[in-house]
Amino acid sequence: MAALLTAHSSDYSQVMAIANTEVLADESALIRQAQRSNAQAFEALYRLHIDRVYGICLRMTGNVSEAEDCAQEAFIQAWNKLQKFRGDSAFSTWLHRIAVNSVLGRMRKSKREQDRIMAVTDTATPTFETGDSGEMRDLSEAVDRLPEGARNVFVLHAIYGYSHDETGEMLGIAAGTSKAQLHRAKRLLVQQLKQQGFEA
């Protein structure tokens, strides 16, 4: 029985490895076609990657409308910059980098606009609603309330699995700063969740 299980496990691993290779080969073919201005190939790449790109944008902005705009902008930029993609990194990493830059650019613009508004009028400090629809929502809201720098590092490193070097490169910060921001994010999350009655 053990030998049979091992054989099946080995067969499954081989099948998955072949499937992953085929997906990568298909993606490489799509990239080459899209680089020759094939819109259908780029649409296929869009369908392959939109969920994760949108997910990054949503986690970083905490706003559905903003995330949709940022994801759309990221793919427009990717289409315009596709000739520059040389395959030095995975296509998904290259695309996520563009998405992160799109979000950061939008945040900087939004911050400037907020600063101008604050200079003219008194703005009440926003209050955050906390729902009682489960621990995942509480955690999600706690992440949304993190300071921008800590939130961005937490999203890219803890949620999407990028290394500190990759996270730092995407955000334009040193790897050491990424580590410090992750530590800060975790500490603030623990504090927030304790305040909501969760045990650390």
Secondary structure as UniProt FT lines:
FT   HELIX           2..35
FT   TURN            36..37
FT   HELIX           39..61
FT   HELIX           64..81
FT   HELIX           82..84
FT   HELIX           91..120
FT   HELIX           135..144
FT   HELIX           148..153
FT   HELIX           154..159
FT   HELIX           164..171
FT   HELIX           175..195
FT   TURN            196..197
//
